[in-house]
Each structure stands twice: as structure tokens, then as C-alpha cells.
Amino acid sequence: MKKLYKLDRLSVLGIILISILMTVIEMIVSDPNVSQMPQMGKWLKLLLYVIGAVVSFAIGYWLFTLLLRNNDNYKVKLVINLAIGLAIEAVLITIIYLIAKKTNVWVNGIAGVLGFGTLALLNWKFLEVPQSDKIKVSVLTGIWFVLALF
């Protein structure tokens, strides 16, 4: 895991794009109305999903950096942790939807516990910040999990 945090900027950007791609795939798979849409509607829906995934990732990153603004050397680790946690959640929701053909609070809860739990664990273990800031980050992760249920 420690080698993962020593990546260059292009590799970190690739990890972010993989996370955003997984989130977009999860949104497309779990939307039952996409197959009945005309071609232009599908492209517009895809654009909205991409914008939503990017904005969601950016807001999450901004909130975490807002909490950790008094610290240094955490940004690459934070971005990688966010990408891993959100990608795990998106993959699990996609797999569950493909098996059960529906999503609800329970599906989001199970996938969220695993995805956001991984995010919280990675942040707790690998972020080199004081423990009070780790507690703040963990609380924000918990709030984000509760908001992601609905």
C-alpha cells in the first residue's frame, strides 16, 4: 500500500478517472430507464452522470481538505483513498444491482459500509495527520455514508 502513495501526478489522475468511471457505470446500470431513451437522451444522461460523479468527488475532496488545511503531505494519500473507497462502493452496488435487479437503502447500506468503511480505514491508517484530524475525517466519512444511503 505504501508504494501506491508514491505515484506521480498522472497515475493519481488515472486512479481518479477509474473511480469516476466506476461511479458512472454504477449509475448507468442502476437506471432502468436508459434502455428506452432515444440516442440523444442517452448521451445527455451520460453527460449528467459524468458531471455528477466529478462534482461528487470534488466536493468530497474539498470537504476533506477543508478539515485538514493545517496539515501537509496528505493530498495524494487522500485522493487515492477517496478513489479506492468510492470505486469499491460503485463496484459493489453494480454487482448487487446486476444480481438482484433493484437498489434500495439496504443495498446502498451494505455497499456503503464496505466502501466508506474502506475509505475510513485507509484514512485512519495511512494519513499522517494528528489523531484529532483523523477523528474529524472519520466523522465526515460517516456523514457522507449516511447521505449516500438516500
N, C-alpha and C positions, 0 to 999 in steps of 0.2 A: 504494500500500500504506500510506503514511503517513496518508492520510485515514481508512483503516479503523480505525486505532488511536485516533482521536479521537471515537469513538462514545459516546453516552450509555449509561446502565445498561440501559435497556430494549432497545436494539439489541444490546448484548452478550448479554443474556439470550436474545434471538431467535436469535443465532448459536449459542449453546449448545444451544438446543432443536432447531435444524436438524441439528446434529451428532448429537444423541441420536436424533432421528427417523431419520436415515440409518443409524445403527448398528442400531436396532430393525428397520428394513426389511431390512437385510442379514441379520440373524438369522432373520427370518421366511422370507425367500426361500430361504435355505440349509438350512432344516429340512424334510426330505421328509415328516415325519410329521404336519405341521399339517393337511393336507387330509383325513386320515382321522379326525381328532379330532371329538368332539361339540362343540357350540357353547360350552358352559361350559369345556371344556378349552382351546379356542382363546383365550378371554378370559383364563383363568389363565396360559396360556403367554405371551400378550401382556403381561400384568402382570409376569411374571417377566423378560421381555426388557427392559421399560422399567426395572425396578428394577436389573437387571444393567448396563444402559448408563449409568444415572445413577451407580451406585456405581463403575463403572469410570472414568468421567470425574472423579468426585470424588476417588477415590484417586490418580489420576494428577496432578490439580491439587494435591492436598495434598502429594504427594512433591516436586513441583517447588517449591512454596512453602517446603517444609522445607529444601531445598537453598539457596534464595535468601532466607532470612529476614533476612540482614544488608543487604539492598538495598531501595530504594524505587522507586516508579513503574514497576513491571514487571507488575502483576497483570492489567491489561486486555490488554496485549500477549500475555501468557502464555495467557490464556483464549482469545483469538482464534486464536492459533497452534495451541493444542490442538484447538479446534473444527475448524479448517481441515484439519489433518493427519488427524484421526480420520474426518472426513467423506470425505476423498479415499480413505482406505483402505476405508471401508464401501462407497462407490460402486463402486470397482474390484472388490471381492470380489463385489458383487451382479451387476455386468455379467459377470464371468467365470463366475459360477455359472449365470446365465441362458443363457450361450452353451454352456458345457461340461456343465452339469447335475451337477457334482460339485465338492467342495472338498477340498483336501489341503494338505500342507505347502508344496508348490510354489506353489499359488495364493495361500496366505497369505503366502508369502515374496515373491512378485512385488508383490502389493498392499501388503505391509508395507514393502518397500523404498521404494516410491513415497510411501506415506502418511507413514511415520515419517521418511523422508528429507526430505520437505517440512517436517515438524514441526521436525526438527533444523536445516534450513537457515533457516527463518523465525526460530527461536530464536537462532541464531548471528548472523544479520544484523540483527535488529531489537530484540532485548533489550538494553537499555542497562545492562549489568552488567559487572563486571570479567571478564577473559578466563578466569581460574581458575574462576569460576562458570559461564561458558559451557561450559567443558570438563566440569564436573560435570553440567550439564543434558544435554549431548550423550551422555555415558556412560549417564545414566538413560534417555534415549530409546533407546539401543542395547539396554539390558537389557529395556526394555518391548517392543521389537521381537522379541527372542528369545523372550520369554514369550508373545507373541501368535502365534507360529508354531504352538503346540500348543494 
